[in-house]
Structure formats: C-alpha cells, structure tokens
Amino acid sequence: MFTALKMDASRDEDLTSEYLMTHVHQLTFGPFAENTYIVSDDEWECTYIDPGMYDSLENARFFEYVNAQNLKPIQLVSPMLI
C-alpha cells in the first residue's frame, strides 16, 4: 500500500519499475510525551499509528497538521483496537 512496485511484465527484457516514497510524520502529545505517527505515500494517503491526543486542544492540533499537509487518511492502527 505505501511502498508500491509497479512492473510492466509484458516483455521480460523490458521491465520498468516505479516506487512511491514513504513519509513518516511524528507528533508528540500528552503529559507522557506519547508519540503519534502518520505514515503517508506520495499520493498523501496515510495511516494513523497509535494516535494519543490527550485533550481537545491536542486533537485540534493533530487535525490542523493533517489538513495542512493535505493528508488523506485511509487506515487507523491502534493497540486499543488490536
């Protein structure tokens, strides 16, 4: 999903590949400095990993960052959901 390989296998001698870059964004929230990660690709589709906002101000800061970066969330990964 985030590191994709596209190959043209129509001819064995003429394989081409294109890689998407993976970007990792780190935000820190709460009194215990909990790290929240956002992993995105070149198309700015992203996954939130362990978002840990402590209050409504941090929640607003998180979404301001996401909107400023034009990120498009497609997945949430949280230890509480596993």
N, C-alpha and C positions, 0 to 999 in steps of 0.2 A: 504494500500500500504506500509506504513512504519512500522506500528505495525501490524503484521500479526499473526493470530492464525490458526494453522493447527490442525485439530482434526480427529482422526480415530473413526468414529461412527459406525463401523461395529458391535461392541458389546457394549451395554450400560454400562456394568460393567468394560470395559477396554478402557476408554477414555485417550488418551495421548495428550499433547499439547506442542507446541514449539513456543517460542516468538522470534521475531527479535528485537535486540536492536536498539533504535533510537539515533542518534548522532546529536547534534546541533553545528554548527560551526558559529562563529561570526567574521565578518571582518568589519572594520570601514574605511570609505572613505570620501574624500572631506573636504572643509573648514568648513562645518557644522557638521562634525563627524557623517555622516549618517551610520547607521548600515545596513549591508547586512548579511542575514542569509542563511546558507545552511543546510538543514535537510537531513540526509542520514541514510540508514539502514546498517545492517551487510554485505550486498552484495554490498555496496557502491553506490547503485543507489541513486540519490539525486534530491532535488528540490531547485532551487534558489528562495529566497524570497526577493523581493524588492532590486535587485542589483542596487547600486547607485555609480558607478565609475565616478569620475569627469573628468579624463583625460586619455590619453593613457598609462601613467606610472601606474596608478591605475588599469587600465584594464589588463595590463600585470601582475601585482602583483596578481590580482584575479585568472587569468588562471594558473599562476605558482603554486598557492596554490592548486587549483583544481587538476592539474596534479600531484603534489607531493603527494597528498592524494589518488590518483587513483580513484577519484570520477567519476561516470557515470551519467551525467545529464539526467533526463527524463521529467522534468517539470520546468516551469518558472511561478512564481506568482509575479505580479507587479500591484500596484494600478493604473498605467497608462494604463494597459490592461483591467481593470475591467469596 
